[in-house]
Amino acid sequence: MSLDPPHEGRTSWCLLLLHTEQGLNTDWVYIFYTVIKSLSTMSCLHKRPKRTKSQEEVLQEQLRKVAQENGKRLGLEGDADLQFLLIGGELVKIRSSSWKKNRFYKLQEDCRTLWHESKKTFRRNQTFSIDDIESVRKGRQSEGLKKHTDPSVEEQCFSIIFKGRKKNLDLMAVSVEEANRWVSSLEKVKRTIGNLSRQQKSEHWIINCMRKADKNEDNKMTLKELKHFLRQINVEVDDMYAEEIFKKCDKSNSGSLEGAEIKHFYDLLTHREEIDVIYGKYAQAQGQMSLRDLLNFLLNEQREDATVEDASKLIEKYEVDETAKQKKHMTKDGFLMYLHHEEGSILNPAHIPVYQDMSQPLNHYYISSSHNTYLMEDQLKGPSSTEAYIKALTKSCRCVELDCWDGANGEPVIYHGYTITSKVLFRDVISAIKDYAFKTSDYPVILSLENHCSVEQQKLMAHYLISILGDALVTKPLGDTMPTNFPSPEELKGKFLIKGKRLNKLDAIFNNNNTIEEGTVSEEDEAADCENGQKANPKKSKIKLAKQLSDIVVYCKSVHFNGFEHAKDSQGFYEMSSFKESKAFNLAETSATAYIHHNMDKLSRIYPAGSRTNSSNYNPVPMWNVGCQIVALNFQTPSKEMQLNQGRFLTNGTCGYILKPEFQRSLSSQFDPNTLAKGPWLKRKTFYIMVITGQQLPKINKDKHKSIVDPLVRVEIHGVPADNASKETHHIDNNGFNPMWNENFQFDIHVPELAMLRFVVEDYDSTSQNDLIGQYCLPLTSVQNGYRHVPLLTKRGDVICSAGLFVHLMLLDAQ
């Protein structure tokens, strides 16, 4: 393998990084420095004379060892795909039909960063993190590649899709084999890194910051570099304290830290006092936790129904010291490993896979739903894109919206009518939906059609739906007789349902009365509502509907809402209404019980007001409180409301379906979230939470070298009105690395099955609005008691790899 290596300093730091992948105890740091010592005969590139051939060979051999060690720590020892990325190669970067440039790409030594050359004079080299990649897509699947490349190079193309709004990276390899190798290799490394524990990611991040702070890359740390490092990890200390730490570690009095001195500094830095206290309380076996000690901790602190066998499995799984493992003991390092994995997480591991009954009728579930799915930004001038559908579907959204209009050349298009949003072909959207609908969830997808097309283009829409979706499209009821209820998500796995207008009743299919060719129906409620906040015309407009499109509307026929009594007496179970948010909120407040009973038999869809031209969202929680299933939100807008939606659908395999509580499904229920009369829904709890510490909170303003956060934590409960509450810690000055709050809060909970717990970490600012650092939301019923780590997500819902909170929680029956 031929590499153009960085100098030995970076190689040495890389070795330190690689050793973190196994989450080993800190003794490995000393081992790492013996490697540095073996390299010390070679000066750094900026100091040394030109290397001889033998020196070059030694360095190349050392780099091979780095790659081998890296593979071992990632579980990819000797893996050919990892070696392929480390060597790198040339790819064609494609921006337009005329802009196609050769660029060299390779994986850097930290095995988390992809480097590529740039011809810009001010930016010769560019990098991006593997963590920033959302997916790698084979073929001409991006809009850019479809537009700017010829179909003949389909198999040579691939796209790197980034999280957030960063533009896709469209690439083309010299051959099909090369393209396949890039895609499979990137996917493998991305998957492997994603499977690392939070502790492993944390250690990796710290050591990477150390490497960056080593400005002259001599594997030593001066006082100035130490201060720079502390700012890198989001800690501001005064000069006196920095000097005190430095002197404590500088045993050699050399004026710089190296070898075991950096190990000492690392130990001081990562020491967690709160873990010492908890561990020390239970470690009764010569300073270690015995099997019985660990069991006592699980029973008394974590409130788990644990056995000796459970405790033994944790030791076997997480203990890093073989001698302790043989004694059935758990050291402090093993204990910390356990706390950083899913067993020590706030989210109950039993709720991570699909664990709910998926055989209930479809309307018995909350369904993750998107509004105006085609939009990437605002409602007036933003782009429409197939990418928006792909992003929503891969987030397990199970109901997407298609606003269909007549397009040029007889081809129907999707866009936000009467605006200057861009247009995308209907057939391209259906193809993208077919390809990505079931990547992250097998459960059914509802295509909500808002139809403004002429009859001829409607016929083409029906043709595309039938020909592209094939057998996955539900075109008639399941079974041979007229159904009286919805099929279940389990029965509809891998299927598409069309929501739209229908010319006749569903039973016409079984009565040989389905011969009508076309007819006139009222426009969709959402389409008839106010355009861009203008007052709607009270007289509903009509559209002609093609039989071909009508016939494939089976379980989700759109009808106008004329009151709960009318719906009960005159509508079939498959006839559903859409409610604009103001109407829905009014009904939820004034007729909550009636609304809940309506949703026991039928589906309801809620959509944002037309005045939300900036694609903002309404609060979905009151809609879930009255059993509404399809609570459609603008998925493209990072907001508190979308974070609550992500929390609601976090569990049950993130499949996009959550079973509603029994009291929202039972016809005998008289539940009203606004009054809370006695009933099976009333399960009074007292929720105690102690916010203890935070770990490695990210800097908000990364461009400002000396910018340090002043973090505070807000704990929120979202549920029925009586349960809604918010409490906040004080802020910690200039410490985002390891802030300690130790603050206790208490919440009274009345309906825990509808309650959501949300953590918000903010950077305090006395003169302006606080900035969001991170957040996390989950159902209260999925919270584990005891000492738990809480992961943190960005405003867009992506995991912040090394950041988190450490808390103590207890949900108890109220006295």
VENSULDA-V946206 format. One record per backbone hydrogen bond with DSSP energy under -1.0 kcal/mol. NH is the residue of the N-H (numbers start at 0). CO is the residue of the C=O. If there is no record, write none. Layout:
NH | CO
NH | CO
This chain:
10 | 6
11 | 7
12 | 8
13 | 9
14 | 10
15 | 11
16 | 12
17 | 13
18 | 14
19 | 16
20 | 17
22 | 19
27 | 24
28 | 25
30 | 26
31 | 27
32 | 28
33 | 29
34 | 30
35 | 31
36 | 32
37 | 33
38 | 34
39 | 36
41 | 38
46 | 43
47 | 43
55 | 51
56 | 52
57 | 53
58 | 54
59 | 55
60 | 56
61 | 57
62 | 58
63 | 59
64 | 60
65 | 61
66 | 62
67 | 63
68 | 64
69 | 65
70 | 66
71 | 67
72 | 68
73 | 69
74 | 71
75 | 70
78 | 75
82 | 78
83 | 79
84 | 80
85 | 81
86 | 82
87 | 83
88 | 104
90 | 102
91 | 171
92 | 100
93 | 169
94 | 98
95 | 98
100 | 92
102 | 90
104 | 88
105 | 114
106 | 84
107 | 112
110 | 107
113 | 127
114 | 105
115 | 125
116 | 103
117 | 123
122 | 119
125 | 115
127 | 113
129 | 111
131 | 128
132 | 129
133 | 160
134 | 160
136 | 158
138 | 156
140 | 138
145 | 141
146 | 142
147 | 143
148 | 144
152 | 149
153 | 150
155 | 152
156 | 153
157 | 170
158 | 136
159 | 168
160 | 134
162 | 131
168 | 159
170 | 157
171 | 91
172 | 155
178 | 174
179 | 175
180 | 176
181 | 177
182 | 178
183 | 179
184 | 180
185 | 181
186 | 182
187 | 183
188 | 184
189 | 185
190 | 186
191 | 187
192 | 188
193 | 189
194 | 190
195 | 192
200 | 196
201 | 197
202 | 198
203 | 199
204 | 200
205 | 201
206 | 202
207 | 203
208 | 204
209 | 205
210 | 206
211 | 207
212 | 208
213 | 209
214 | 212
216 | 213
220 | 256
225 | 221
226 | 222
227 | 223
228 | 224
229 | 225
230 | 226
231 | 227
232 | 228
233 | 230
234 | 229
235 | 733
241 | 237
242 | 238
243 | 239
244 | 240
245 | 241
246 | 242
247 | 243
248 | 244
249 | 245
250 | 248
252 | 249
256 | 220
260 | 257
262 | 258
263 | 259
264 | 260
265 | 261
266 | 262
267 | 263
268 | 264
269 | 265
275 | 271
276 | 272
277 | 273
278 | 274
279 | 275
280 | 276
282 | 278
283 | 281
284 | 287
287 | 284
288 | 329
293 | 289
294 | 290
295 | 291
296 | 292
297 | 293
298 | 294
299 | 295
300 | 296
301 | 296
303 | 297
305 | 303
310 | 306
311 | 307
312 | 308
313 | 309
314 | 310
315 | 311
316 | 312
317 | 313
318 | 314
324 | 320
325 | 321
326 | 322
327 | 324
328 | 323
329 | 288
334 | 330
335 | 331
336 | 332
337 | 333
338 | 334
339 | 335
340 | 337
343 | 340
344 | 341
345 | 788
347 | 781
350 | 347
351 | 348
361 | 486
363 | 360
364 | 361
365 | 657
366 | 628
367 | 655
369 | 398
370 | 632
374 | 371
375 | 382
378 | 612
384 | 373
389 | 385
390 | 386
391 | 387
392 | 388
393 | 389
395 | 392
396 | 391
397 | 367
399 | 445
401 | 447
403 | 449
404 | 412
410 | 407
412 | 404
413 | 423
414 | 402
419 | 379
421 | 381
423 | 413
425 | 411
428 | 424
429 | 425
430 | 426
431 | 427
432 | 428
433 | 429
434 | 430
435 | 431
436 | 432
438 | 435
444 | 494
445 | 397
446 | 496
447 | 399
448 | 498
449 | 401
451 | 403
457 | 453
458 | 454
459 | 455
460 | 456
461 | 457
462 | 458
463 | 459
464 | 460
465 | 461
466 | 462
467 | 463
468 | 464
469 | 465
471 | 468
472 | 469
473 | 495
489 | 357
491 | 487
492 | 489
493 | 441
494 | 491
495 | 471
496 | 444
498 | 446
499 | 555
507 | 504
508 | 505
512 | 507
518 | 544
520 | 542
522 | 540
527 | 523
528 | 524
533 | 530
542 | 520
544 | 518
546 | 516
549 | 545
550 | 546
552 | 549
556 | 573
557 | 499
558 | 575
566 | 562
567 | 563
568 | 564
569 | 565
570 | 566
574 | 571
575 | 556
578 | 604
580 | 606
583 | 579
584 | 580
585 | 581
586 | 582
587 | 583
588 | 584
589 | 585
590 | 586
594 | 590
595 | 591
596 | 592
597 | 593
598 | 594
601 | 597
604 | 576
605 | 629
606 | 578
611 | 608
612 | 610
614 | 611
623 | 619
624 | 620
626 | 623
627 | 622
629 | 603
630 | 628
631 | 605
631 | 629
632 | 368
634 | 632
636 | 633
642 | 638
643 | 639
644 | 640
645 | 641
646 | 642
647 | 643
648 | 644
649 | 646
651 | 350
652 | 351
654 | 651
657 | 365
659 | 363
663 | 660
664 | 661
665 | 661
668 | 665
674 | 671
675 | 671
681 | 678
682 | 680
682 | 749
684 | 748
685 | 811
686 | 746
687 | 809
688 | 744
689 | 807
690 | 742
691 | 805
692 | 805
693 | 738
694 | 803
695 | 736
696 | 735
706 | 703
711 | 761
713 | 759
714 | 726
715 | 757
716 | 724
717 | 755
722 | 719
723 | 719
724 | 716
726 | 714
728 | 712
731 | 710
734 | 708
735 | 233
740 | 691
741 | 691
742 | 690
744 | 688
746 | 686
748 | 684
753 | 750
755 | 717
756 | 777
757 | 715
758 | 775
759 | 713
760 | 773
761 | 711
762 | 770
763 | 709
770 | 762
772 | 760
773 | 760
774 | 792
775 | 758
777 | 756
779 | 754
781 | 778
782 | 779
783 | 345
785 | 808
787 | 806
788 | 343
789 | 804
792 | 774
793 | 797
796 | 793
799 | 791
803 | 694
804 | 789
805 | 692
806 | 787
807 | 689
808 | 785
809 | 687
811 | 685
813 | 683
